[in-house]
Amino acid sequence: MKRCLPALAACLVVAGCAAPNPPTITSRDNANALTEATRISRLPQTQISDLPTGSVTYNGKVGANVGGDLQGSMLGDMSMNVGFNTNTVRGSVTNLNLINQAGRPDQALGGNLAINGFEDRGNLSAGAGGTITGVAPGGSAFSSDVNLNLQGNLRDDRHRGDAVFGTVAGQALGDVNLGFDGVFFGKR
């Protein structure tokens, strides 16, 4: 039994170090997202009389500066369905990536965020929540619960009400504590 203890101790030490998932985006993807967010933010807000009818899905990104136990930014893919007839907002944020302070993608984070909220005359108010996982500097795996607040509205790009833009703010609490401050955007 005594001979097994050193081997068991070595396994526990190795298990304590985790390797981050490689990023699923490039620095160019990050720069393109920033350019598109800036462009959509400048579009005119959709007039109430020009709002779409039925249900419309907007695909885009959620990007935010990250502070707290980790520093840098985060970028994820967003799919947001707005039900104009039911005044609902539903969707998800997937493919989350952590980006270091130099603007280079650092790691893909595990987990997805569910979007739930409501639409009122073209104004969007929703929450996005879920659990993310990753690897902190030093190699320790982490898991944290994310709660984001999304506030925005519809915008007119090529057609009336064919884009969304708004702000993102919130936090993650758990093995690492983070603060988020950014934007969401998408087009149909």
C-alpha positions in Angstrom: 0.0 0.0 0.0 2.9 2.4 0.8 4.3 2.0 -2.7 1.0 3.2 -4.2 0.9 6.5 -2.3 3.7 8.3 -4.4 2.0 7.3 -7.6 -1.4 8.5 -6.4 0.1 11.8 -5.2 1.8 12.3 -8.6 -1.6 11.7 -10.3 -3.3 14.3 -8.1 -0.6 16.9 -8.9 -0.9 16.3 -12.6 -4.7 16.4 -12.4 -4.5 19.8 -10.8 -3.0 21.3 -13.9 -5.3 21.7 -16.9 -4.6 22.8 -20.4 -6.9 25.4 -22.0 -8.9 24.6 -25.0 -7.4 26.2 -28.1 -9.2 29.3 -29.3 -11.8 28.9 -32.1 -11.4 32.4 -33.4 -8.5 34.4 -34.8 -7.3 37.9 -34.1 -8.9 38.9 -37.5 -12.2 37.5 -36.3 -12.0 39.7 -33.3 -11.1 42.8 -35.3 -13.9 42.1 -37.8 -16.4 41.8 -34.9 -15.3 45.2 -33.6 -15.7 46.8 -37.0 -19.2 45.3 -37.5 -20.3 46.3 -34.0 -19.2 49.9 -34.7 -21.0 49.9 -38.1 -24.3 48.6 -36.7 -24.2 51.0 -33.7 -24.3 53.9 -36.1 -27.5 52.6 -37.9 -30.8 54.4 -37.3 -33.2 53.0 -34.8 -36.2 51.3 -36.3 -39.4 53.3 -36.0 -42.3 51.6 -34.2 -44.4 51.7 -37.4 -41.6 49.8 -39.3 -41.1 46.9 -36.9 -41.1 43.4 -38.4 -44.0 41.1 -37.7 -44.0 37.5 -36.5 -40.6 36.1 -35.3 -37.2 37.1 -36.6 -33.8 35.6 -35.8 -30.7 37.8 -35.6 -27.3 36.2 -35.8 -24.2 38.1 -34.6 -21.8 38.5 -31.6 -21.6 39.3 -28.0 -18.3 41.0 -27.1 -17.2 42.5 -23.8 -14.2 43.7 -21.9 -13.4 41.4 -19.0 -12.0 42.4 -15.7 -11.6 40.8 -12.3 -9.6 37.6 -11.8 -8.9 37.5 -15.6 -8.2 40.5 -17.8 -8.9 41.0 -21.5 -12.1 40.5 -23.4 -14.5 37.9 -24.5 -16.2 37.2 -27.9 -19.1 34.8 -28.5 -21.6 33.9 -31.3 -25.1 35.1 -30.6 -28.4 33.8 -32.0 -31.3 36.0 -30.9 -34.9 35.3 -31.8 -37.3 38.2 -31.3 -41.0 37.3 -31.3 -42.8 40.6 -32.2 -46.2 38.9 -31.9 -45.4 37.5 -28.4 -43.0 40.3 -27.3 -40.3 37.7 -26.4 -36.6 37.5 -26.8 -34.9 34.0 -26.8 -31.6 32.7 -27.9 -28.1 31.7 -27.0 -24.5 32.7 -26.9 -22.1 30.0 -27.9 -18.5 29.6 -29.0 -17.2 31.8 -26.2 -13.5 32.8 -26.5 -11.3 34.6 -24.0 -9.0 37.2 -25.6 -5.8 38.4 -23.9 -5.0 42.0 -23.2 -2.9 42.2 -26.4 -6.0 41.3 -28.5 -5.0 37.7 -29.2 -7.4 34.9 -28.7 -6.3 32.9 -25.6 -8.7 30.0 -25.2 -12.2 28.7 -26.0 -14.4 28.6 -22.9 -16.7 25.7 -22.3 -20.4 26.4 -21.8 -23.2 28.3 -23.4 -25.4 31.2 -22.3 -29.2 31.1 -22.7 -30.9 34.4 -23.6 -34.4 35.1 -22.2 -36.2 38.4 -22.2 -38.8 40.6 -23.8 -39.4 43.1 -26.7 -41.4 46.2 -26.3 -41.9 48.5 -29.4 -38.5 47.6 -30.7 -36.7 47.9 -27.4 -35.0 44.7 -26.2 -34.4 43.8 -22.6 -33.0 40.3 -21.8 -30.7 38.3 -19.6 -28.1 35.8 -20.7 -27.0 33.2 -18.2 -25.2 29.9 -17.8 -22.0 28.3 -16.6 -18.6 28.8 -18.3 -15.5 26.7 -17.8 -11.9 27.4 -18.6 -8.3 27.4 -17.4 -7.0 30.3 -15.3 -3.3 31.4 -15.5 -1.2 28.9 -13.6 -3.2 25.9 -15.0 -6.1 25.6 -12.6 -9.5 24.7 -14.2 -12.4 27.0 -13.3 -16.2 27.0 -13.4 -18.2 30.2 -13.0 -21.8 31.2 -13.3 -22.5 34.1 -15.7 -25.3 36.6 -15.5 -25.5 39.3 -18.2 -27.9 42.1 -18.8 -28.6 42.9 -22.5 -30.4 46.2 -23.3 -30.8 47.3 -26.9 -33.1 48.0 -29.8 -33.8 47.3 -33.5 -31.8 49.1 -36.2 -32.4 49.6 -40.0 -29.5 48.3 -42.1 -30.6 47.3 -45.7 -34.2 46.8 -44.6 -36.3 48.1 -41.7 -35.7 46.3 -38.5 -33.0 43.9 -39.9 -30.4 44.5 -37.2 -30.1 44.6 -33.4 -27.6 46.5 -31.2 -27.2 47.0 -27.5 -25.1 46.9 -24.4 -24.0 44.0 -22.3 -23.1 44.2 -18.6 -22.8 41.6 -15.9 -20.6 39.3 -13.9 -19.4 35.8 -13.4 -19.1 34.3 -10.0 -17.4 31.1 -9.0 -13.9 29.8 -9.1 -13.0 33.0 -10.9 -14.9 36.3 -10.5 -15.3 38.4 -13.6 -17.0 41.6 -14.7 -18.2 42.2 -18.2 -18.9 45.4 -20.1 -19.6 45.4 -23.8 -22.1 45.1 -26.7 -24.2 42.7 -28.6 -25.1 43.0 -32.3 -26.7 40.9 -35.0 -28.4 40.9 -38.4 -31.1 38.8 -39.9 
